[in-house]
Amino acid sequence: MKKYNLLPISILSVLSCILMLGSCSKSSSSDNNFVYGQVSDLEGNSYKTIAIGSQTWMAENLKSIKLNDGTAIPLVTDNSAWSNATGAARCYYANDSTSYKGNYGALYNWYTVQTGKLCPTGWHVPTDADWTKLASAVGLPDSVAGGSLKDSGYGLWVYPNYYATNATGFKAYPGGYRYYNGSFYNIGLSTNYWTATAYTNNTAYYRFLSCSNGKIGRDFYDKAFGFSIRCVKD
C-alpha cells in the first residue's frame, strides 16, 4: 500500500504562485522564429521537434494512445483503478480530453514508460542523464535554466512564471499531474516529465518546471503518478 507523509508535489510552488497573483491577464508568447522539425506517432499525431545542443527533443507533449508496436494504452479514469494499476495507463487532466489534450497531451504512469515502447520508433523517453545533458546545453545557471524551456507569458502559465523565455524552443506548458490516488493538481502552475530512470522498485526520477522559479527541478516519486512525456531522438 502506498503511503506519503507529505503534501502533493509542487505545493510550495502552488502557494507561492497563489500569493503572488497580482495579475491574471493573459498574454501570448511566440516561437521566436525557431526552425522546427516534425515527427509523427503511430496514430498520426504530429509533433514539432527542436534541436537543443546535440539532442533533438519533441517541442510538444506526447498524445499517443498506443505503444509504438500498436498495443493500446488503457485509458484509466477511475481513481481507485489508477492508484492500483501495475501496468501501463494513461489519462487526461481532470479526465477531460476536450479541454486539455490539445495543449498538454496525455498523462502516463511510469509503467507505461517502462515498456520502452511509448515514443515513436527512433525516439525514446529521456533518461535522467538525457535531462542532465539538456540542462547543460542550455548554458545558464541552475537557478534560471528552466526558464529557457518554459513557454513565455501568461497564456497558459500562471503569473509570475519566473524567468520564462522559451529561449530554446522547448515550449513547456504547465499541464499539472495526476497524484498516485487519482486526484489532479497544478494545471497552470507546473509541468512534470517522467524520465526513463527508475530510483527504487516503486519510484522513478522525474523533472519539473514551476511558475514560481526558473529551475529544472529533479526528484523521484511513485510510479503510479501521472506525468507528461517529452521524447528525445535516439
Secondary structure, DSSP 4 states (H G I P E B T S, - for coil): -----SPPTTHHHHHHHHHT-S---------TT---EEEE-TT--EEEEEEETTEEEESS----SB-TTSPBPPB---HHHHHH--S--EE-GGG-HHHHHHHH--EE-HHHHHTS-SSPTTEEPPPHHHHHHHHHHHTS-TTTGGGGTBPPSSSSSPTT-TT---TTS--B--EEEE-TTS-EEEETTEEEEEEEEESSSSEEEEEEEETT----EEEEEETTSBBB---EE-
